Amino acid sequence: MTLSALLSIRALDVHYATERGPAQVLRGVDIDIPENSVVGIVGESGSGKSTLALAIMDLLPPNATQCAASYSFEGEDLVAQTLAERRRLRGTEMAMIFQDPMSSLHPLHAIGTQMVDTQRAKYPGVAAGELWQRASAMLTRVGVPDAAARMSRYPHEFSGGMRQRVMIAMALLVQPKLLIADEPTTALDATIEAQIIELLSDVRRDIRGSVILISHSLGLVADLCDHVIVMYGGKVIEVGKVDDVFSRPQHPYTEALLACEISPWQTSDPSAPLPRIRGSPPDPVEPPVGCVFAARCPQCFDRCSLPPETKWLDSGRAVACWLR
Amino acid sequence: MVGQRQSRCLLASMNVAGAILNVDAAVVRYGRFTAVDHLSLSVNARETLGLVGESGCGKTSLAKALVGLLPLASGTIRLEGVDMQRAHVAERSWLPTRIQLLFQDPGASLSPRLNVRRLLEEPLRIRHKLTPASWQEIEKLMAELGLATHILERYPHQLSGGQARRISIVRALAMRPRIIVADEPTAGLDLSVQGEMLNLLAQLQRELGLTYVLVSHNLNIIGRITNRVAVMYLGQIVEIGRTRQIFDRPAHHYTAALLAANPTLDPRRRQKRIVLKGELPSPLSPPSGCRFHTRCPAVQQICHVEVPSLRPLANGHHVACHFPRETA
């Protein structure tokens, strides 16, 4: 798996300075993103999934400190490089789509201008007119009607779904090797979400690299991804192919989380109690020494007071649990 | 004593009317904008009715009108047979002891200047119902919801999201209502804890004989815990009926698309996604004829001009569509 990995990170730690002390949001995270794959990262709030995306992109806020044993992108070791050297990858080889497209588009510049600007770093020699044409064609590609005319419109003149299409078009314009989408449909209505999911599965073919999809929606990840990384309390607890992980979860947390996903077709008795996980996630300021899920785990036993090693199973499957 | 007498009256009125809450041709307007347009609906005692629809469909406006927080431009809402719009002041003050709203954002619905103790007694004090006995009851409710009494001195910003939500439930229940209108009761809750909140609501319903109107865009939740469901589109109900019936065999093309759009883990259901064309039309100028005709996969000529009425199918299932899907 590691040989063909586009992105490979080992022992990534991120902590935020808070009034109560450092909040350890990521602790010893190892990830491998294979070439030409769509990898879902699932986890609940506070699991560290968005921080992981920001750390990959070097976009962490100033109160955050990150350090990793190794961080390689296309075989190149980025840990040894300076911040400026790493940042040249951003917007050229790596691109990101955020949850809220309104706050990621500049309100005072027309969509077309912003779409031309995003291409400049990647295509420095190309004339502005040609970049404008490319942007306009890409808007049509992602399903924005009347794209040529809408290029001179401003973000507030677009609906939420259309703004997300603009963000996807911008990301596709630079043909990144890695595209990170952080909850790209969370802010959208159900029928518009379906359109964007359809578009994302459609443009997968246009992306000549890998996609990381961050989501709390297990159904969405099942729909769009090949691999999945399950995070809890700042650690990766399980990875593998989506179908394997979702049909035969190895970690008790993955199993419990899958059980919590209510299916309206599951049962006809509306009064049957719904599954849930007792307790609450660990406090990042005082994270547990042992297994992160031990306090809520129904199968917890004495060894769980020590941190479990990550065990590699067949076909890229890994799990961090003493039971396996 | 008063409580007992009222509950006897309540039972009597239920036997006569059948439904505890009747909405007839209700219209809610904000200036030129009609959020709820001639909507009729009845809620039966002790049932859980789900209201679903996308943003701007008017579900929150309807929820607020039900509890008397928004006036109707026309139409009526009858609570236990009493027309709330025409009721005089004395009767209107009775309203909160019958129906309470759980707001979508519990943190924002609690005044930041009052501590939990003041927040909990305020609704009772305003109605001169605060007695030493009411505190016993509040503390009993708090214990039942897993809230320790030491949080009584805290202010809303010192509460966790889950605690604020529980406090707003205690606050609503302290008025001993019969109906709870819950606007997105699990919004902002993680998957692992939303089940706990819904189990709590179900337990309270059993113990206190509550009737729920549950507003949510989460179809998984609506499909699992409601008895009946009403699907709204641009201020109107397009389909209403028993939840199982609607989830298994939706009659309206919008309902079918909404259900198919719901990402699911069930591989058998994953294939059948129906993607609607276009976006939600502006509620300021809704389309002519059937409001869904601009996006409907089964649109015909008549749909452009003639408004479909909400027609009965079998078993109390109603649909507003000229060409409903096969439901038999």
Interface residues (C-beta under 8 A of the other chain):
Chain A: E44 S45 S159 G161 M162 D189 A190 T191 I192 E193 A194 Q195 I197 E198 H216 S217 L218 G219 L220 A222 D223 F246 A256 L257 L258 C260 E261 I262 S263 P264 W265 Q266 T267 S268 P270 S271 P273 L274 P275 R276 I277 R278 S280
Chain B: T48 E54 S55 G162 D190 L191 S192 V193 Q194 G195 E196 L198 N199 A202 R206 H217 L219 N220 I221 I222 G223 R224 I225 T226 N227 T243 R244 F247 D248 A257 L258 A260 A261 N262 P263 T264 L265 D266 P267 R269 R270 R273 I274 V275 L276 E279 L280 R295
